[in-house]
Amino acid sequence: MAEKTCGMRSFNRIVVKVGSSSVAHATGKPNLLQIEGLVRQLADVCNQGKDVILVTSGAVGTGAGKLGLRGRPKTIPEKQAAAAVGQGILMHIYEKFFAEYGITTGQVLLTREDFSDRKRFLNARNTLHTLLQFRVIPVINENDTVAVEEIKLGDNDSLSALVAGLVDAELLILLSDIEGLYTADPRKDSTARLIQEVKEITSEIEALAGGTGSKMGTGGMATKLQAARIAMHSGVVTVIACAGEKNIVRRVIDREQVGTVFWPLANKLEHKKQWIAYSSHVCGKIFIDEGAARVLAGQGKSLLPSGVTGVEGLFEMGNTVSIVGPDDREIGRGITSYSSAEIDRIKGAQTREIARILGYKDYDEVVHRNNFVLDL
């Protein structure tokens, strides 16, 4: 469609995520024609002075194809071995194609720990900002050669959304083998229609997401919706579009009505709260009473020890914890001012009693409102 999307603003920093099915054939061999087309578009965007970051899947699938495996490896050691082989192949292809347009690339491999650890989170942010200052296109993938289940991000859709928030991107483009979000699976239902824009991800929208996509990939529409949710709270416009459509990146940036647009929410989370909500590792739980739950959810105040009824897990001051209401539902997440052992001793107490119970008082609050994020 030639119609322009009226709400789109100018984009100067763009994250593009491309899925396994878009960079590889069903055999696992690289889809050179499609990769070259993507690279040409990104190089042209970069030549306009815009910042471009590419998040690419395909290392495991490419490695599996090189090793002669049928389908995606199932065990972690097989995935790591395939990634070790495929990552080098994939990066070499990107370097070769980008070099033909005079563009320098830099490989960045990330795991969940790079986001959950605050210091590593900031280091990754600084590295990406520096690469962009040097007019380098970072090519990012999850580090599948070392990742295990506990530290895996799970899919590159979520990774791309976290990266978009990390670098203050204005636009996230999720490229796949489908044109966008449909009212039903268009491969099974001929009456399915494309949803052109989403302003809020409701339970009805979530119900439209199916399972995983191609046999070489890990993501499906459900993971793209989760990525869109993260981006929406980070102030990033997200577009799900088909990688195979001609000049799709250029058309999205030019505000053409293609794919499905997810609009950012009015109240963007600040960087620290983005990290608490989506990146930090949850180390335990703090249980609170109904009054405290009402104050946290409705008035945006801090959590005081008087509202705490119990703790679960072992955690230290500065760790991220889940705040759980009397109905056993998570209300939000926050950075705790005290350890689990200390909170267990002061639970139910008034602020003025903390020093008497512990022998000291570092903070009035168990979780300060500036370190708390409501369940999103």
TILUMZA-363907 format. One record per residue (C-alpha): x, y, z. Coordinates in steps of 0.1 Angstrom, whole numbers, padded with zeros to 4 digits, always signed. Each point is the difference from the previous one (the first is absolute). Example, Ala and Ser with C-alpha at 12.3 -4.5 7.8 and 13.67 -1.06 7.14 Angstrom:
# residues 2
+0123-0045+0078;+0014+0034-0007;
This chain:
# residues 376
+0000+0000+0000;+0012+0035-0008;-0018+0015+0029;+0022+0017+0026;-0004-0008+0037;-0008+0035+0014;+0012-0006+0035;+0036-0010-0009;+0027+0024+0010;+0035+0003-0015;+0023-0029+0009;+0037+0006+0006;+0009-0032+0019;-0014-0033-0013;+0003-0036+0012;-0008-0027-0026;-0005-0036+0010;+0000-0027-0026;-0012-0035+0008;+0016-0034-0009;-0025-0007-0028;+0010+0033-0016;+0037-0006-0002;+0000-0038-0007;-0017-0024-0023;-0019-0030+0014;+0032-0020-0005;+0018+0023+0025;+0022+0014-0027;+0003+0038-0001;-0026+0018-0022;+0026+0023-0016;-0025+0018-0022;-0021+0011+0029;+0030+0009+0022;+0015+0021-0028;-0033+0018-0005;-0002+0008+0038;+0036+0011+0001;-0005+0024-0030;-0030+0016+0018;+0018+0004+0033;+0031+0014-0017;-0022+0026-0018;-0016+0010+0033;+0034+0003+0016;+0012+0022-0028;-0028+0024+0008;+0017+0006+0033;-0024-0021+0021;+0012-0025+0027;-0007-0036-0009;+0002-0031+0022;-0006-0035-0014;-0011-0028+0022;+0002-0032-0019;-0011-0036+0006;+0013-0029-0020;+0033-0010+0016;-0013-0033+0013;-0020-0008-0032;+0030+0009-0022;+0023-0021+0021;-0025-0029-0001;-0001+0002-0037;+0038+0000-0002;+0002-0030+0023;-0026-0019-0020;-0026-0001+0028;-0037-0003-0009;-0020+0027+0016;+0010+0020+0031;+0022-0017+0026;-0019-0010+0031;+0027-0002+0028;+0019+0029+0014;+0035-0015-0010;-0013-0006-0036;-0013+0036-0001;+0032+0014+0013;+0021-0020-0025;-0022+0011-0029;+0001+0036+0012;+0038-0001+0002;+0002-0011-0036;-0029+0021-0013;+0009+0033+0017;+0033+0003-0019;-0017-0009-0033;-0028+0025+0005;+0022+0028+0011;+0024-0005-0029;-0030+0003-0024;-0012+0032+0016;+0036+0015+0000;+0004-0009-0036;-0033+0016-0012;+0003+0031+0022;+0036+0005-0011;-0012+0003-0036;-0018+0031+0010;+0029+0014+0021;-0017-0008+0033;+0019-0013+0030;-0017-0025+0023;+0007-0011+0036;-0011-0033+0015;-0017+0001+0034;-0011-0032+0018;-0022+0004+0030;-0016-0022+0026;-0027+0006+0027;+0028+0007+0025;+0012+0030-0021;-0034+0016+0007;-0008-0013+0035;+0033+0012+0015;-0002+0038+0003;+0037+0006-0006;+0000-0023-0031;-0032+0016-0012;+0016+0035+0001;+0032-0013-0016;-0020-0015-0029;-0018+0033-0003;+0033+0020-0001;+0015-0025-0026;-0029+0003-0023;-0001+0038+0002;+0037+0001-0008;-0004-0022-0030;-0027+0022-0013;+0021+0031+0005;+0027-0016-0022;-0028-0006-0027;+0003-0038+0005;-0031-0022-0003;+0000-0024+0030;-0011-0035-0010;-0015-0016+0031;-0010-0035+0008;-0005-0020+0032;+0031-0017+0010;-0013-0036-0005;+0035-0015+0002;+0001+0006+0038;-0037+0006+0009;-0019-0025+0021;-0037-0001+0009;+0005+0022+0031;+0017+0028-0019;-0016-0002-0035;-0022+0028-0011;-0021-0025-0018;-0004+0017-0034;+0015+0029-0019;-0034+0018-0001;+0004+0008+0038;+0037+0006-0005;-0007+0026-0027;-0026+0018+0022;+0024+0001+0029;+0027+0014-0023;-0024+0026-0013;-0006+0012+0035;+0037-0002+0009;+0011+0024-0027;-0031+0023+0000;-0011-0011-0035;-0031+0016-0015;-0010-0029-0023;+0002-0038+0003;-0007-0020-0032;-0007-0037+0005;+0004-0018-0033;-0014-0035-0004;-0017-0022-0026;-0034+0015+0008;-0014+0034-0009;-0010+0009+0035;-0026-0008+0027;-0032-0015-0015;-0034-0007+0015;+0007-0037-0006;+0028-0021-0015;+0000+0011-0037;+0017-0033-0010;-0031-0019+0013;-0029+0025-0002;-0007+0018-0033;-0022+0025+0018;+0028+0013+0022;+0007+0037-0003;+0031+0020+0009;-0003+0022+0031;+0017+0033-0011;+0006+0015+0035;-0001-0009+0036;-0001+0026+0028;-0002-0024+0029;+0008-0037+0003;-0032-0014+0016;-0009-0035+0008;-0019-0001-0033;+0031+0010-0019;+0021-0026+0019;-0026-0027-0010;+0008+0006-0036;+0036-0012+0004;+0007-0035-0011;+0030-0023+0007;+0035+0000-0014;+0007+0007-0036;+0023-0019-0023;+0019-0032+0009;+0033+0019+0001;-0013+0028+0023;-0010+0003+0036;-0024+0030-0002;-0036+0004-0010;-0025+0028+0002;-0002-0004+0038;+0037+0009+0004;-0005+0030-0024;-0029+0012+0022;+0022-0002+0031;+0027+0019-0019;-0026+0026-0010;-0011+0004+0036;+0035+0006+0012;+0006+0026-0028;-0034+0017+0007;+0010+0006+0036;+0034+0012-0012;-0014+0027-0022;+0009-0019-0033;-0023-0003-0030;-0001-0037-0011;-0009-0013-0034;-0004-0037-0009;+0005-0005-0037;+0009-0026-0026;+0037-0003-0008;-0007-0012-0035;-0019+0031-0011;+0020+0023-0023;+0018+0029+0018;-0020-0007+0031;+0024+0018+0024;+0001+0031-0023;-0039-0001-0002;-0004-0002+0038;+0024+0029+0006;-0018+0020-0026;-0032-0005+0020;-0018-0021-0026;-0029-0020+0014;+0015-0035+0001;-0001-0027+0026;-0013+0006+0035;+0010+0031+0019;+0001-0001+0038;-0001+0035+0015;+0021+0009+0031;-0019+0008+0032;-0003+0036+0011;+0019-0007+0033;+0034-0013-0010;+0019-0018+0027;+0033+0016+0009;+0031-0020-0006;+0003-0013+0035;-0036-0012+0001;+0004-0016-0034;+0028-0020+0014;-0019-0010+0031;-0031-0010-0020;+0016-0020-0028;+0037-0006+0005;+0009-0006+0036;+0000-0034+0016;-0027-0006+0026;+0017-0014+0031;-0030-0005+0023;-0035+0011+0011;-0014+0025+0025;-0036-0007+0011;-0021+0030+0010;-0035+0006+0014;-0030+0015-0017;+0006+0035+0013;+0036+0001-0013;-0011-0015-0034;-0026+0028-0003;+0025+0027+0008;+0026-0013-0024;-0024-0005-0029;-0022+0030+0005;+0022+0027+0016;+0035-0008-0012;+0015+0001+0034;+0029-0019+0015;-0003-0034+0017;+0004+0004+0038;+0007-0030+0024;-0034+0004+0016;-0016-0014-0032;+0023-0030-0003;-0014-0034+0010;+0028-0023-0011;+0030-0007-0022;+0010-0029-0022;+0035-0008-0012;+0034+0013+0010;+0010+0034-0013;+0022+0030+0009;-0005+0037+0000;-0001+0013-0036;-0014-0032-0015;-0033+0001-0020;-0029-0017+0016;-0036-0008-0010;-0026+0018+0021;-0030-0024+0006;-0034+0010+0013;-0023-0019+0023;-0016-0018-0030;+0034-0014-0009;+0002+0021-0032;+0030+0020-0008;-0006+0037+0004;+0033+0012-0013;+0038-0003+0004;+0024+0022+0019;+0035+0003+0013;+0001-0008+0037;+0016+0022+0026;+0005-0028+0024;+0010-0037-0001;-0025-0028+0003;+0012-0008+0035;-0004+0037+0011;-0035+0003-0016;-0011-0032+0018;+0009+0016+0033;-0016+0034-0007;-0031-0012-0018;-0032+0016+0014;+0020+0026+0020;-0002+0037-0001;+0028+0020-0016;+0010+0015+0033;+0005-0036+0014;+0026-0011-0026;+0030+0013+0019;-0012-0017+0033;-0005-0033-0018;+0031-0001-0022;+0023+0022+0021;+0003+0024-0029;-0022+0016-0027;+0014+0007-0035;-0033+0007-0017;-0036+0007+0010;-0014-0020-0029;+0003-0037-0009;-0004+0010-0037;+0001+0037-0010;-0025+0012-0025;+0028+0011-0024;+0012-0037+0000;-0034-0015-0006;-0019-0009-0032;-0036-0011-0001;-0007-0033-0018;-0001+0008-0037;
